[in-house]
Amino acid sequence: MLRYQRGDARAFEVLLSRHYQPLYNFLLRYTGNRATAEELLQDVFTRVVRSAKEYKKRAKFTTWVYTIARNITIDHSRRQKFRRHRSLDEPVGQAGEGRAMLETVADDSPTGLGDRSLADTQFKAHLSRALDAMNVDQREVFLLRHFQNLGFKEIATIVNTSENTVKSRMRYALEFLRNALADFA
C-alpha cells in the first residue's frame, strides 16, 4: 500500500491479487449473495483507491481493508432494511430451499467441482442456517476468525472493540454452533 501511495500502479495490482478472493469470500459469506458481494467488493477497492493518500501504516493492511469491507457491509445492511421489495438476486423458493450461503463460495479445486457428498451438502445447509440464526456480532467475529484466519487483536481493531470482547463473542459463537450442529457430531 505504501508503494501504491507513492504512485506505483503495479503495487495496486499486487494488493488486488492478494486480497481480492479473500475479501470476496468474506463479503459473500456476510451477504449470502454473489452479485451483492461483487458489488460491495468493487466499493471496497474504490474506497481503497480514494483513501490511498490518507492511508497511514498503523496496523496491517489487511486490518485496514477488512475494516473498510466491514463498514461497507454494515452500510449495505442498513440500506437493505429500508427496502420494501424482495431483491431479484435473493434465492427463490420456500424457507430452506435455494442455494445455501456456504455453497456459493468459489471452489478453488482444479475442476471447480469439489467433493459434494450428500452429507457434506446437508451439513453446509445446516451450518448456513445456523450462521443466519447467530447473533450478528458473534457471526462477524466467527467469519473473520474462521474463514479469513485473522487474529483476535486484528478482529478487535476491525470491529472497533476490545480483544477480550472479541474472544467472548467467539466463545459464544462456537457454543452456539456446537449446539446448533449437535446432530452432526
VOMIFI-488318 format. One record per residue (C-alpha): residue number from 1; residue in one letter; x, y, z. Coordinates in steps of 0.5 Angstrom, whole numbers, plus 500, padded with zeros to 3 digits. Each point is the difference from the previous one (the first is absolute). Layout:
N
{NUM, 'A', {X, Y, Z}}
...
! end
This chain:
185
{1, 'M', {500, 500, 500}}
{2, 'L', {506, 505, 502}}
{3, 'R', {503, 498, 493}}
{4, 'Y', {493, 502, 496}}
{5, 'Q', {499, 506, 505}}
{6, 'R', {507, 502, 497}}
{7, 'G', {497, 499, 492}}
{8, 'D', {502, 493, 499}}
{9, 'A', {494, 498, 496}}
{10, 'R', {503, 493, 500}}
{11, 'A', {499, 500, 507}}
{12, 'F', {493, 500, 500}}
{13, 'E', {500, 494, 495}}
{14, 'V', {503, 496, 506}}
{15, 'L', {495, 503, 505}}
{16, 'L', {495, 498, 496}}
{17, 'S', {502, 493, 498}}
{18, 'R', {502, 498, 507}}
{19, 'H', {493, 503, 503}}
{20, 'Y', {495, 499, 495}}
{21, 'Q', {498, 493, 501}}
{22, 'P', {500, 500, 508}}
{23, 'L', {496, 507, 500}}
{24, 'Y', {495, 497, 495}}
{25, 'N', {499, 494, 504}}
{26, 'F', {499, 504, 507}}
{27, 'L', {495, 504, 496}}
{28, 'L', {497, 494, 497}}
{29, 'R', {499, 497, 507}}
{30, 'Y', {498, 506, 503}}
{31, 'T', {495, 502, 495}}
{32, 'G', {498, 493, 497}}
{33, 'N', {499, 502, 493}}
{34, 'R', {506, 500, 494}}
{35, 'A', {497, 507, 497}}
{36, 'T', {500, 504, 506}}
{37, 'A', {507, 497, 502}}
{38, 'E', {503, 502, 494}}
{39, 'E', {497, 507, 500}}
{40, 'L', {502, 501, 507}}
{41, 'L', {507, 498, 498}}
{42, 'Q', {500, 505, 495}}
{43, 'D', {498, 505, 505}}
{44, 'V', {506, 498, 505}}
{45, 'F', {505, 500, 495}}
{46, 'T', {497, 507, 497}}
{47, 'R', {501, 503, 507}}
{48, 'V', {507, 497, 501}}
{49, 'V', {502, 504, 494}}
{50, 'R', {496, 506, 502}}
{51, 'S', {503, 499, 507}}
{52, 'A', {507, 499, 498}}
{53, 'K', {503, 507, 502}}
{54, 'E', {497, 500, 507}}
{55, 'Y', {503, 492, 501}}
{56, 'K', {505, 500, 506}}
{57, 'K', {503, 494, 502}}
{58, 'R', {498, 499, 507}}
{59, 'A', {498, 493, 499}}
{60, 'K', {500, 494, 495}}
{61, 'F', {497, 502, 493}}
{62, 'T', {495, 494, 501}}
{63, 'T', {497, 503, 506}}
{64, 'W', {499, 507, 497}}
{65, 'V', {497, 497, 494}}
{66, 'Y', {495, 495, 504}}
{67, 'T', {498, 506, 504}}
{68, 'I', {498, 503, 493}}
{69, 'A', {497, 494, 498}}
{70, 'R', {496, 499, 507}}
{71, 'N', {498, 507, 499}}
{72, 'I', {497, 500, 493}}
{73, 'T', {496, 493, 502}}
{74, 'I', {497, 504, 506}}
{75, 'D', {498, 506, 496}}
{76, 'H', {497, 495, 495}}
{77, 'S', {496, 496, 505}}
{78, 'R', {498, 507, 503}}
{79, 'R', {497, 502, 493}}
{80, 'Q', {497, 493, 499}}
{81, 'K', {496, 501, 506}}
{82, 'F', {496, 505, 496}}
{83, 'R', {499, 496, 494}}
{84, 'R', {492, 499, 499}}
{85, 'H', {501, 494, 495}}
{86, 'R', {504, 494, 499}}
{87, 'S', {506, 500, 497}}
{88, 'L', {501, 497, 493}}
{89, 'D', {506, 496, 502}}
{90, 'E', {497, 497, 506}}
{91, 'P', {499, 493, 500}}
{92, 'V', {493, 497, 498}}
{93, 'G', {496, 495, 503}}
{94, 'Q', {497, 499, 507}}
{95, 'A', {504, 500, 506}}
{96, 'G', {507, 496, 500}}
{97, 'E', {499, 499, 492}}
{98, 'G', {505, 503, 495}}
{99, 'R', {508, 501, 501}}
{100, 'A', {503, 500, 507}}
{101, 'M', {504, 505, 501}}
{102, 'L', {507, 496, 501}}
{103, 'E', {498, 496, 494}}
{104, 'T', {501, 507, 496}}
{105, 'V', {507, 500, 502}}
{106, 'A', {505, 500, 494}}
{107, 'D', {503, 493, 499}}
{108, 'D', {508, 500, 500}}
{109, 'S', {500, 493, 497}}
{110, 'P', {503, 499, 493}}
{111, 'T', {494, 497, 498}}
{112, 'G', {495, 505, 503}}
{113, 'L', {496, 494, 502}}
{114, 'G', {503, 499, 507}}
{115, 'D', {497, 494, 505}}
{116, 'R', {493, 501, 501}}
{117, 'S', {497, 494, 503}}
{118, 'L', {493, 500, 503}}
{119, 'A', {502, 500, 507}}
{120, 'D', {505, 506, 498}}
{121, 'T', {495, 504, 497}}
{122, 'Q', {495, 498, 506}}
{123, 'F', {505, 503, 505}}
{124, 'K', {501, 506, 496}}
{125, 'A', {493, 502, 499}}
{126, 'H', {499, 499, 508}}
{127, 'L', {506, 504, 501}}
{128, 'S', {498, 505, 496}}
{129, 'R', {493, 500, 503}}
{130, 'A', {504, 500, 507}}
{131, 'L', {504, 506, 498}}
{132, 'D', {494, 504, 497}}
{133, 'A', {497, 499, 507}}
{134, 'M', {506, 502, 504}}
{135, 'N', {501, 507, 504}}
{136, 'V', {503, 505, 494}}
{137, 'D', {506, 502, 505}}
{138, 'Q', {501, 493, 501}}
{139, 'R', {500, 498, 493}}
{140, 'E', {504, 505, 498}}
{141, 'V', {506, 498, 504}}
{142, 'F', {499, 493, 498}}
{143, 'L', {500, 501, 493}}
{144, 'L', {506, 505, 501}}
{145, 'R', {504, 495, 504}}
{146, 'H', {498, 493, 497}}
{147, 'F', {499, 502, 492}}
{148, 'Q', {505, 506, 500}}
{149, 'N', {505, 497, 505}}
{150, 'L', {501, 507, 504}}
{151, 'G', {503, 500, 507}}
{152, 'F', {496, 503, 505}}
{153, 'K', {503, 506, 501}}
{154, 'E', {499, 502, 493}}
{155, 'I', {493, 498, 500}}
{156, 'A', {499, 505, 506}}
{157, 'T', {503, 505, 496}}
{158, 'I', {496, 499, 494}}
{159, 'V', {493, 499, 504}}
{160, 'N', {503, 506, 505}}
{161, 'T', {499, 497, 507}}
{162, 'S', {505, 496, 505}}
{163, 'E', {503, 494, 498}}
{164, 'N', {497, 497, 506}}
{165, 'T', {493, 501, 498}}
{166, 'V', {502, 497, 493}}
{167, 'K', {502, 494, 504}}
{168, 'S', {494, 500, 504}}
{169, 'R', {496, 500, 493}}
{170, 'M', {504, 495, 497}}
{171, 'R', {499, 495, 506}}
{172, 'Y', {492, 502, 500}}
{173, 'A', {500, 499, 492}}
{174, 'L', {504, 493, 501}}
{175, 'E', {495, 498, 506}}
{176, 'F', {494, 502, 495}}
{177, 'L', {503, 496, 494}}
{178, 'R', {501, 494, 505}}
{179, 'N', {493, 500, 502}}
{180, 'A', {497, 501, 493}}
{181, 'L', {504, 495, 497}}
{182, 'A', {500, 494, 505}}
{183, 'D', {496, 496, 495}}
{184, 'F', {507, 499, 496}}
{185, 'A', {504, 499, 506}}
! end
